[in-house]
Each structure stands twice: as C-alpha cells, then as structure tokens.
Amino acid sequence: MGMKRFLIQSKNWAGLFPSHPTRAVCNTNTHNYYNNSNSSNNNNSSSSSNNYNNKNNNMAISLNHSTLYKPSFLFSHRRPSSPPLRGFLLSNPFSSSSSATKLHHRSKQPPIASLLDIGGVKIGKEDVVRDDPTNNVPDTIFSKLGLQLHRRDHHPIGILKNTIYEYFENAYSNKFVKFDDLCPIVSVKQNFDDVLVPADHVSRSYNDTYYVDAHTVLRCHTSAHQAELLRNGHTHFLVTGDVYRRDSIDSTHYPVFHQMEGVRVFSQDDWTASGMDATSYAAMDLKKALEGLAQHLFGAVEMRWVDTYFPFTNPSFELEIYFQFSKGQLGVKFKPFSKFPPCYKDISFWISDSFTENNLCEIVRGIAGDLVEEVRLIDNFTNKKGMTSHCYRIAYRSMERSLTDEEINQLQWDVREAVQSKLNVVLR
C-alpha cells in the first residue's frame, strides 16, 4: 500500500472553434504503464518502462479544463448555431507489447499483421509504413495499431474507461454518445489546424509527430476528432482512443498512450439563468463534474484547486488529489517494476546539427522494442574545434527473465550500426 499524489490540471482556452462562444476541455494523464499479453485479463501487466518505488509510488493525473470562445459571441444575442461547450480529456500512457521480451539468443521482433481492421476501416501496413521521405512511422509503432486496449473490458485501461462511463451515465443519463473506435490515422488539418495549433508550433515537427505522409499523421490527441463531431451535430460525446507521439525513453514516457475526451454543449439559457457569463458558468460546471468524477474513481478524497498557468489558456487551474491506494480498487493491483536486473550499455558519438534525441530513441526502440527501459544522456562536451560529443546510457531490462550478455551485446552492436548510418554521427 503506498501513497499516491494525483494532480488534476485545468485550462481555459480562448479562440478555438470561432463559431462557438465557449467550449471546455480537460486532460487526465495517469503515468501508469501496462503491458499487453495474449490474455487481456492479465493483472500482472506492467511495462518495461515502469520504474516506481515499491513503498511510495507516485502517480499523477491531470484533468485539463478549457473554455474556448470568440469574444464577439460571448455576450452577444442568442445564436442557436453557436452554443457554449464544455469538455474534458483523459490520458493514460501505456506499453502495449511485451513482444521484444521473449528472446532466446538475440532479440527477435514478432510478426506484424499486414492488415488491420479499426472501426470498420481496413488498414494495411503499406498504408502506414512507407518508403517515403515524409514518412517516419517505424514497424514498432505500426505493431501497436489495432491493439485497442481501451476496448478490452478486463484490461486496466478498459476498466478505467468503463468506470468513467459509469460516472457519466449516472450523472448525465443517456446524454453522452460514446466513440471508442475512431481511426487513429487522421489528416494534418484534423490533428493541428482544426484545433488551431500554430503553423510553426514544435508539435508539428517530424521530431515530435508520426507522419504517414506530408498530409497525414497518427493522431497526437483525441482532439483531432472534435471539430468533425461538432460539425456532425453531436452536443454531448466521449471519445476514447490510442494516440501517438515521438518521445523519450524513460519511466514516464512512451510513444503510445490513451486519451478519453468529452465535450458538452450548453444552451445560452443555462448561463443566463445562473446570472454568470458563459466562461464562468462553464468553468464552474466543469469543476463540479471533475470533482464528482474524482470522487467516483477514488472515493471521499482530499482535493484542492490551485490557480496556475498554461500556454494559450486563461484562466487556468490545477486540481490536486491525495489518495491512498489499497488492494482491489479500480479492479487491478499495482505491480511494481521488473524483479529482473537491468543491463547498462553506453554509446558515445560526435553529433551533427541535425541530431535529435527523439530520433535516437526511435532507432533504439526499433531495434530493442520494449526491452529498452531508458535512454539517458550522461555526458556531453564541446572540444576546441567546436565538435560536440554526447554519451548516452541505455538500460535494457526484461519483465520476464534475466537477459544474457550475448543478446544484449548483439542489440547494442545493432544500435551502434544503425545510429552511425542513420543519424549522421561519428561514433567514438
């Protein structure tokens, strides 16, 4: 039994969906990682990237609240086509495959399905992994498509999703339409333009996002579906799905995770009768909903709202929750990180101007899969000639067994060759 600290972050946004006076969005990030096995009812599922202390495991949940509006509409006459909206977004990072841990003398990646069926959409490998200069989706990421852990009722993510569904059914009976099978391959417009991500924003870069081609990406957030659902006339909806971002390799990052997003549309009568402006009313109502959700998930917990700052949002809030975990809550018992020892290998090289750490992590992950637990910069310096050297320590660990020197040496050799040939660096 350990003390967990939950942090719920709430945001108010301005400017998105100009045709709507107000809208609110919340994010919940639970830094728990789960391993996918052949059985969806495996309570011992843990990612190789789990690295929590046995006695005092910290988990952070953030619920990000946003209210978006066009100022000229906010206090104007009633516009039936432009009601205010409230919403939330919940995120759960996960490790979805233990495939790379079942090795004999060297690492072998499992066979990857060549055709997937997601929400009735047929997706072939050639549709996602292409020999195209604008494509940066590796086989390891394609292998995560179609797992849909959130649709497995006995998986921790599925349990959490259904528990949240239960709350909204009890609090808002039959109001929210649920979507959990929307295709994760979306257009750049859906992923960025529709949510007003600036054209020069770093999240649009090939270093941060998986591009299928110049106009298509693996969704970075379930928000990619919001605009389309609103245009289709939905006023209360929940969207759950797997999302993808190029990221570091450590105990708190994984390139695939899950989000649940909700939006509710208000009529002008709602805030007019309250005597509040639309933004204040949406913030008040959403806070009440999030507090109710936290209590539904964790019981009578201690919580507090804290004023804070987030880019593009005003006002912004954080909800902090203090919760004591105990056996059986949320239907799953937390399993600590692997009992098997890690194996450390270092790699040093002179970097080029084009080098990025995310590109390095993609190469390591592509070769070692989920056997790689961490890639950490441990030393760097610049010599008198202006050349910069980086030294990274790679931690390999299996969730199932002790690794052998032979297989790890082979993995490290493959990593060295790939880093030198693909990243335009000079090994030391």
N, C-alpha and C positions, 0 to 999 in steps of 0.2 A: 504494500500500500504506500503510495507516495503522493506528495502534494503537487498539484498541477496549477499553473497560473495561466489563465485564459485572458487574452487581450482582444477586445472587440473594437475595431476601428470604424468610425462612421464619417462619411464625407457628404458634403453638399456640393453639387456641381452646377455650373451655370453655362448655358449655351447649347447643349446637345438637344437634338430634335426641336428646331425652332418652331415647329407647328404646334408644340405642346407647351403650355405655360409651366408646368412643373413635372418633375419626374425624380424618383429616388432610387438609389442602388446601394446594396450592401455586399461586402465581401466577407466570407469566413474562411480563414486559412488555418487548417489544422496540420501541423507539421508532424504527422504520423505517416509512416510508410508501411505498405502492405505488400507481401509477396504473393504472386499468383501461382497456384499449384493446379494440378489436374482436378482436384476437388475444390469446389467453391465454398465448401464448409470447413476449411482448414483454419482453425483458430490459432495455429502457431505461425501464421503467415507474417513474416517480417522482412523488410528489405535489407540488402547488404549495406545500405546507406543509413540504417538505424545506428545511432551511437549515443544512446541515452544512459544516464547514470541509473543504476538499479534502485538506489534509495530515494533519489529526488529527481524524478523525471519531469522535465518542463515541457509543456505543450502550449502553443499559442494559437488562439482562434481570433481572427479579426473579422468583424462584420462591418463592411464599409457602406455607409449610407450616403446617397447622393440625391440632391434635388436639382433638377435641371429645368431651366425656364428661359423664355425670351422676355426681357423686361417689359417690352411694349405690350405683351399679352397679359402679364401677371395681374395688373389691376384694371384691365380693360373690361368692356362689356362681355357678356357670356358668349363663348364660342363653342358650340356643340361639337365641332370637329377637333377642338384643341383642349381636351380635359387635362388636369394635372395627373401625374403618375407617381407612384411610389414603388420602390423595388428593393431587392437585396440580391447578393451574390455570395455563395459559399464555395470555398475552395479546399480541396483535400489532395495534397501531393501523395504520390504512391509509387512504389516499384512494382511493376506488373509482371515481371517474369523472373523465374529462377533458372531459366534455361542454361545460362552460362555456368551454373554451379555444378552441373552434372558432367564432370570431365573424367577422363582416365589418365592418359599421359600428357595430354595437352588440350587446350581449350577448343571446343567444337561448338559452333552455333547451331541451334536446332533448325530443322527445315522450316521455311517460311511459306505460309499459304500464299498461293499465287492469285486467289480470287476471294474477296471478302464481300459479305452482304451486310450493310449497315443501314438500318432503317429503310430497307427495300431498295437501296442503291447498290448496284454491283460495282465493286472497286477492284481493279486488277493491279498487281504490283507495278506494271508498266505505266499505270495512271499516276503513280505517286513517286516512284524511284526512277528517274530518267537520266539518260546521258545527255544532259542539257546544262550549259554553263550557268543558268539561273536556278538550277535545282540543287538543293543541299540537304535532301532527306535521305538518310542512310538506311540500310536494311534493318538495323536495330530499332529504328523508330517505326518503320512500316510494320514490324512484327507486333507492335503494341496496338495498332489499329484493329478494331473489331473485337477486342477483349471484353469491352463493355462491363467492367467490374461493377459499375453502379447499377446494373440491371440484374445482378445476382443477389437474390434475397438473403443468402447466408454469408455473403462477403461483408466485412466490416463497413465498406463504403455503401453497399446496398442497404445494410441495416440502418446506417445513419440517414440515408436518403428517405427510407420508409418512415423513420421516426419523425423526420421533418414534415413529410407528407401528412402524417397523423396529426401533427400540431395544426397545420393549416386547414385540414378537414374539420377539426374540432372548433377552431376559431372562426373560419370562413367557409362554412359548409357549402360544397359544390360550386364555389366561385372560381377556383383556380384550375385552369386547364394545364395538364402536365405533359411536358415533352421531354423524353429521355433517349430518343433515337435519331436525333438530327445529325446529318452527316458532318464530320469534323473537317472536311475539305471545303473551304469557303473562298470567296473572292477577296482580293485586297480591299475592294470597296466595302464589303461587309465587315471585314476584320478591323479596318482602320478608318476609312473615310466616313462610314455611317456613324461612327462614334467620335468623330471629329478629332482623331489623332493627327497632330500637325504633320505636314509633308516631310519635315526634317527631323521628326522625332526618332530617337535612337531605337525604339522598339521596332521600327520598320526595317532596320538593317538586316542583312543576311547573317550577321553575327548573332542576332537575338531571335530570329524567327525562321521557321522551316518553310522554305518556298518550294512549291511544286513546279511553278514556272513564274515568270515575271508578274502574272496577274492572279495567281492562285497560291494560297497558303494553307497550312494546317492551322486551324483556329487557335489563337492565343488566349481566348476567353469565350465564354458562352454569350457575352455581349454581342458577338458577331451576328446573332440571330434576332436581337431585339427589334431593330428597325423593321425588318420584314414581318415579324409577328404583329407589330403595332399597325403596320400598313394593311395587314390582313384582317384588322378589326378586333384582335384579341385585347381585352381590357384587364384580365387577371390571368397571369400564367407563370408557371415554373419551368425552367429549362435546366436539365442536368446533363452533363457530358464530360468526356475526356478532352483535355486541352494540352497544347504542346508548345514548349519554349526551349530554345537552346540555352543551356545553363551550365553552371559549375558542377563539379562532382564533389560532394561532401555530405555530411549528415543531415543537412537542411535543404538540399536542392535535388531535384530530379526532373528530367526533361518532359515527363508526362505527369499530369495530375488531374484532379476532378474539380469541377465547379457546379454549384447549383445557383441559378439566378431566378429571381422573381420580380415581377412588375405588377403593380396595381394602378388602375386609372381611377381618379376621383372626379366627381362632378363639381361644378362651381358651388352648388348648394351645400356641399359638405363643409367647405371652409367658411362660406358666408354665414351660415347658421352659427358657427363657432365664434364669430367675431374676430377671427385671426386671418392674416394674409395666407396665401396659398403655400408659400415656402415654409412658414412657421407651422402651419397645420400638418403638412406632410412630414416634417421633422418630428413633431410631437407624436403623430400616429405611428410612424415607423419606429421610434424609440420604444413605444409601448409594445409593438409587435415583437421587437427583438428581445426585449426583457422577458416577454412571455415565452418566446422560443427558448431562451437560455434556461428558464425555469422548467420548461417541458423536458429539455435534454438532461439537466443536471440537478433538478430539484430546487429547494429553497437555498440558493447560493448567495453569498455576499457579492454585491456588484456596485460599481460606481461609474458615472460618466465623467470624462475628462476632456476639456477643450484642447484641441491640438490643431496642427496644420498639415494639409496635404496639397500638393500641386493641383491647380485648376479647381479647387473647391473652397466654398465659403458659405456658411460656416462649416467647421469640421469637428468631429467628436471621436472619442475613444470610450468604449465600454470595457472596463476591467472586471473579470470574474475570478473569484478564488474558489477552487473546487477540490475536494478530497476524493480521489478515485478509490473504489472498492470493487471487490470481485463481483463479476456478473453484470455490472452496469453497462448499458448500451449493447448487451449481448455478446461481449467479447472481452477476454482477459488479455491485458497488455503483455507482450512477450519482449524481453529485452534483446539487445543486440547479440550477434552470434557468440556462442561459447568457444568457437574455434579461433585460434590465434591469427592475427594479420601477418602478411608478408610485405615488407617495405623494399621498394626499389627506387633508386634515384636516376634522373636523366638531366643532363646539362647541355645547353646549346647556346650559340650566339643567335639572337633573334634578328629578324628583319623588320622593316617598317610596317609590313602587312600582318605581322604576327598578332593573334589574339588568343587569350586563354580559352575562350569558348571553342575555338577551332581545335585546340589541343585536346580538350576534354572530349570532343566528338570523336576524334581519332582513337583515343584510349578506350572510350566506351564501345566504339565499333569493333574493337579487337577483343576486349576482355568482357564485354557485356556487364552483367550485374556482379561479376567478380571484383570489379574495381569499386572500392569504397570511398576513396578520397584521392584527389589530385591537388597538392598544396605547394605553393611557391615557398621555398625555404631559404633561398638566397638569390640575390641579384647584384650586379655591379657593372659599372661602365669603365672601360680602360682608357688609356691616354689617347687612343686612336678614335674614341667615340663609339666603340662597339659595346653593346650591352649583352650581358650573359644572364640567363635565367637557369636556376636549378629547381626542379620540381621533384617532390617525393610522392610516389604512387603507392597507395595502400591497397593490397589485394586481400580479400577475405571471402570465404565461402560460408553460407549459412548452414551447410550440411556436413562438412567434413574438413579435415586439415588438408591444406594444399601442399603439393610436393614441389621441391626445388626445380625439378625438371620442367614441369608445366609452367611455373611462374617465370623461369628463365626464358622459356620459349615465347611466352606472352610479351615479356619485356623486350626481347630481341625484335619481335614483330612490331612493337610500338616504336622502337628506335628507328627501324627502317621506314615505317610509314611517316613518322614525324619529319624525318630528313627529306623524304621525297615529296611530301605534300605541303609542307609549311614553309618551304624556302628558308630553312635554318641550317646552321652548321653545328653538328654535334661536337662536343668537347670530349 
